[in-house]
């Protein structure tokens, strides 16, 4: 396959939109480099650390949403089974076990091929997708790691839908 380079002029850096979104929402953020930015967002279960990275040669913004959940070696295989079961059900993005830090994270990318400009609503959707996936499955990870549940038991328990209110 031939690698073809295109040089498109963008009106602004793709992460500038994310920075404005974080400022508007009063989220704690850090942007020490042009192509990398991190945001902290409080969820119902934990604080989420979300990293946005502009990958210029791919013309993509990568988002990685991690939470403080270290995976002990003895539960690694069952946790990987849970990641696989969860990923089968996701339409957008996926969970990974980041081996270097032994941390679970949700990952997704926004392709901006041909010089496309990102919009605030695209980034809001990326954030919502990442946080919703993490919030929905956080307890399943906890059940596997700390309650000794199997991947299937843990996933079934968090996907249980209730109707009405008590």
C-alpha positions, 0 to 999 in steps of 0.5 A, spaced: 500 500 500 502 506 498 502 512 503 500 518 500 501 525 504 496 530 504 497 537 507 490 540 509 490 547 513 485 547 519 482 553 522 484 551 528 488 545 532 483 539 533 484 539 541 482 547 541 475 545 541 476 540 547 479 545 551 473 550 550 468 544 552 472 543 558 472 550 560 465 551 559 463 545 563 469 547 569 472 540 568 479 540 570 484 539 564 491 539 563 494 541 556 502 541 556 503 539 549 499 541 543 497 534 541 495 531 548 490 533 553 487 530 559 480 531 563 478 529 569 470 528 570 466 525 576 462 520 574 457 516 579 462 511 581 469 514 580 473 519 577 474 518 570 481 520 567 480 522 559 486 523 555 485 526 548 490 525 543 491 528 536 494 523 531 496 527 525 499 522 520 492 518 521 488 525 522 484 522 528 483 524 535 483 518 540 480 518 546 482 514 552 477 514 558 481 510 564 479 509 571 482 507 578 482 500 577 488 496 578 488 489 576 491 484 580 495 478 576 490 473 579 484 476 576 487 478 569 484 472 565 477 473 568 477 480 567 480 479 560 474 475 559 469 480 561 472 485 556 471 481 551 464 480 553 463 487 554 466 489 547 461 484 543 455 488 545 459 495 544 457 499 537 462 504 538 469 504 542 472 498 546 475 496 552 482 494 553 486 492 559 492 497 558 498 492 560 503 497 561 499 500 567 495 494 568 489 499 568 482 498 564 480 503 559 475 505 554 478 507 547 475 510 541 477 515 535 474 520 531 477 520 524 477 527 521 480 525 514 481 530 508 482 536 513 475 535 516 474 540 522 471 537 529 465 540 532 463 541 539 457 536 538 462 530 536 466 531 542 460 531 546 458 525 543 465 522 544 465 524 551 458 521 553 459 515 549 466 513 553 463 515 560 456 512 559 460 505 557 465 506 563 459 508 568 455 502 565 460 497 566 464 499 572 461 495 577 462 489 573 469 490 573 469 491 581 465 484 581 470 480 577 476 483 581 474 484 588 467 479 589 471 474 585 465 473 580 465 470 573 465 475 567 458 472 565 456 473 572 458 480 573 456 482 566 449 479 567 448 483 574 450 490 571 446 489 565 439 487 569 434 492 567 429 494 572 422 497 571 419 502 575 421 505 581 420 503 588 
